[in-house]
Amino acid sequence: MSYRREHRASKGALFDEYDGLEEGGLKASSSYSSGIDEHDNDKAIDSLKERAVFLKRLTGDIHEEVESHNRLLDRMGNSMDASRGVMSGTMDRFKMVFEKKSNRRICTLVGSFVVSFFILYSLIRVLMRG
């Protein structure tokens, strides 16, 4: 809700002297009379030029930000594809190891050694603290 108020406020700041756009032209606000002199017209044109330049810079900055985010997402996607390939190769190797019964026994033995190592490590760590 506050975003809408901020958006309306920023829009009002950009077009503070105009009620809005109507049929391709600007509709003059009630503060202007039919007898606007040339100096006021020049001031209004200069103001519009400044706002157009500001909007052009703003859209250029937005474009640069979008491009940098797209490059970042492309790099992340490529990294994910590479890691998916590595994981797929690792899973294929595990499948090959577990196809034979003797390999399963060796893996079970290695796994039990790793688990027992972590248990001993944690026990020693607890005893050293206490």
C-alpha positions as CSV (number, residue, x, y, z in Angstrom):
1,M,0.0,0.0,0.0
2,S,2.8,2.4,0.9
3,Y,4.5,1.5,-2.4
4,R,1.5,2.8,-4.3
5,R,1.6,6.1,-2.3
6,E,5.4,6.4,-3.0
7,H,4.8,5.6,-6.7
8,R,2.1,8.3,-6.9
9,A,4.3,10.8,-5.1
10,S,7.2,10.2,-7.5
11,K,4.9,10.4,-10.5
12,G,3.5,13.6,-9.1
13,A,7.0,15.0,-8.7
14,L,7.8,14.2,-12.3
15,F,4.6,15.8,-13.6
16,D,3.8,18.4,-10.9
17,E,2.7,21.1,-13.3
18,Y,0.5,18.8,-15.5
19,D,-2.7,17.0,-14.8
20,G,-1.9,14.1,-17.1
21,L,-1.3,12.9,-20.6
22,E,-4.3,13.0,-22.9
23,E,-4.5,11.9,-26.6
24,G,-0.7,12.3,-27.2
25,G,-0.5,15.8,-25.9
26,L,-0.2,17.4,-22.5
27,K,-3.3,18.8,-20.9
28,A,-2.5,22.1,-19.2
29,S,-3.4,22.5,-15.5
30,S,-5.8,25.1,-14.3
31,S,-2.9,27.4,-13.2
32,Y,-2.2,28.1,-16.9
33,S,-4.4,30.5,-18.7
34,S,-4.9,30.8,-22.4
35,G,-2.5,33.7,-22.7
36,I,0.7,31.9,-21.7
37,D,3.7,34.0,-22.8
38,E,6.7,32.6,-24.7
39,H,8.9,32.7,-21.6
40,D,6.6,30.4,-19.6
41,N,6.5,28.0,-22.6
42,D,10.3,27.9,-22.7
43,K,10.5,27.2,-19.0
44,A,8.0,24.4,-19.3
45,I,9.9,22.9,-22.3
46,D,13.2,23.1,-20.4
47,S,11.6,21.4,-17.4
48,L,10.2,18.6,-19.6
49,K,13.6,18.2,-21.2
50,E,15.3,17.8,-17.8
51,R,12.7,15.2,-16.8
52,A,13.1,13.3,-20.0
53,V,16.9,13.2,-19.5
54,F,16.4,12.0,-15.9
55,L,14.0,9.3,-17.1
56,K,16.4,8.3,-19.8
57,R,19.3,7.9,-17.3
58,L,17.0,6.0,-15.0
59,T,15.9,3.5,-17.6
60,G,19.6,3.1,-18.7
61,D,20.6,2.3,-15.1
62,I,17.7,-0.2,-14.8
63,H,18.8,-1.8,-18.1
64,E,22.4,-2.1,-16.8
65,E,21.2,-3.7,-13.6
66,V,19.0,-6.2,-15.4
67,E,21.9,-7.1,-17.7
68,S,24.2,-7.7,-14.7
69,H,21.6,-9.9,-13.0
70,N,21.1,-11.9,-16.2
71,R,24.8,-12.5,-16.4
72,L,24.9,-13.6,-12.8
73,L,22.0,-16.0,-13.3
74,D,23.7,-17.4,-16.4
75,R,26.9,-18.1,-14.5
76,M,24.9,-19.7,-11.7
77,G,23.0,-21.9,-14.1
78,N,26.3,-23.0,-15.7
79,S,27.8,-23.8,-12.3
80,M,24.7,-25.8,-11.4
81,D,24.9,-27.8,-14.7
82,A,28.6,-28.6,-14.0
83,S,27.8,-29.7,-10.4
84,R,24.9,-31.8,-11.7
85,G,27.3,-33.5,-14.1
86,V,29.8,-34.3,-11.3
87,M,27.1,-35.6,-9.0
88,S,25.8,-37.8,-11.8
89,G,29.2,-39.3,-12.4
90,T,29.7,-39.9,-8.7
91,M,26.3,-41.7,-8.5
92,D,27.2,-43.9,-11.5
93,R,30.4,-44.9,-9.7
94,F,28.5,-45.7,-6.5
95,K,26.1,-47.9,-8.5
96,M,29.0,-49.7,-10.1
97,V,30.6,-50.4,-6.7
98,F,27.4,-51.7,-5.1
99,E,26.7,-54.1,-8.0
100,K,29.1,-56.7,-6.6
101,K,28.6,-58.2,-3.1
102,S,32.3,-58.0,-2.2
103,N,32.3,-54.3,-3.0
104,R,29.3,-53.8,-0.7
105,R,31.2,-55.5,2.1
106,I,34.2,-53.3,1.6
107,C,32.1,-50.2,1.6
108,T,30.3,-51.3,4.8
109,L,33.7,-51.9,6.4
110,V,35.0,-48.4,5.4
111,G,31.7,-46.8,6.5
112,S,31.9,-48.5,9.9
113,F,35.5,-47.3,10.3
114,V,34.5,-43.7,9.5
115,V,31.5,-43.8,12.0
116,S,33.7,-45.3,14.7
117,F,36.4,-42.6,14.1
118,F,33.8,-39.8,14.6
119,I,32.5,-41.5,17.8
120,L,36.0,-41.8,19.2
121,Y,36.8,-38.2,18.2
122,S,33.7,-36.8,19.9
123,L,34.3,-38.9,23.0
124,I,37.9,-37.6,23.3
125,R,36.8,-34.1,22.7
126,V,34.2,-34.3,25.4
127,L,36.7,-35.8,27.9
128,M,39.3,-33.2,27.1
129,R,36.9,-30.4,27.9
130,G,35.6,-31.9,31.1
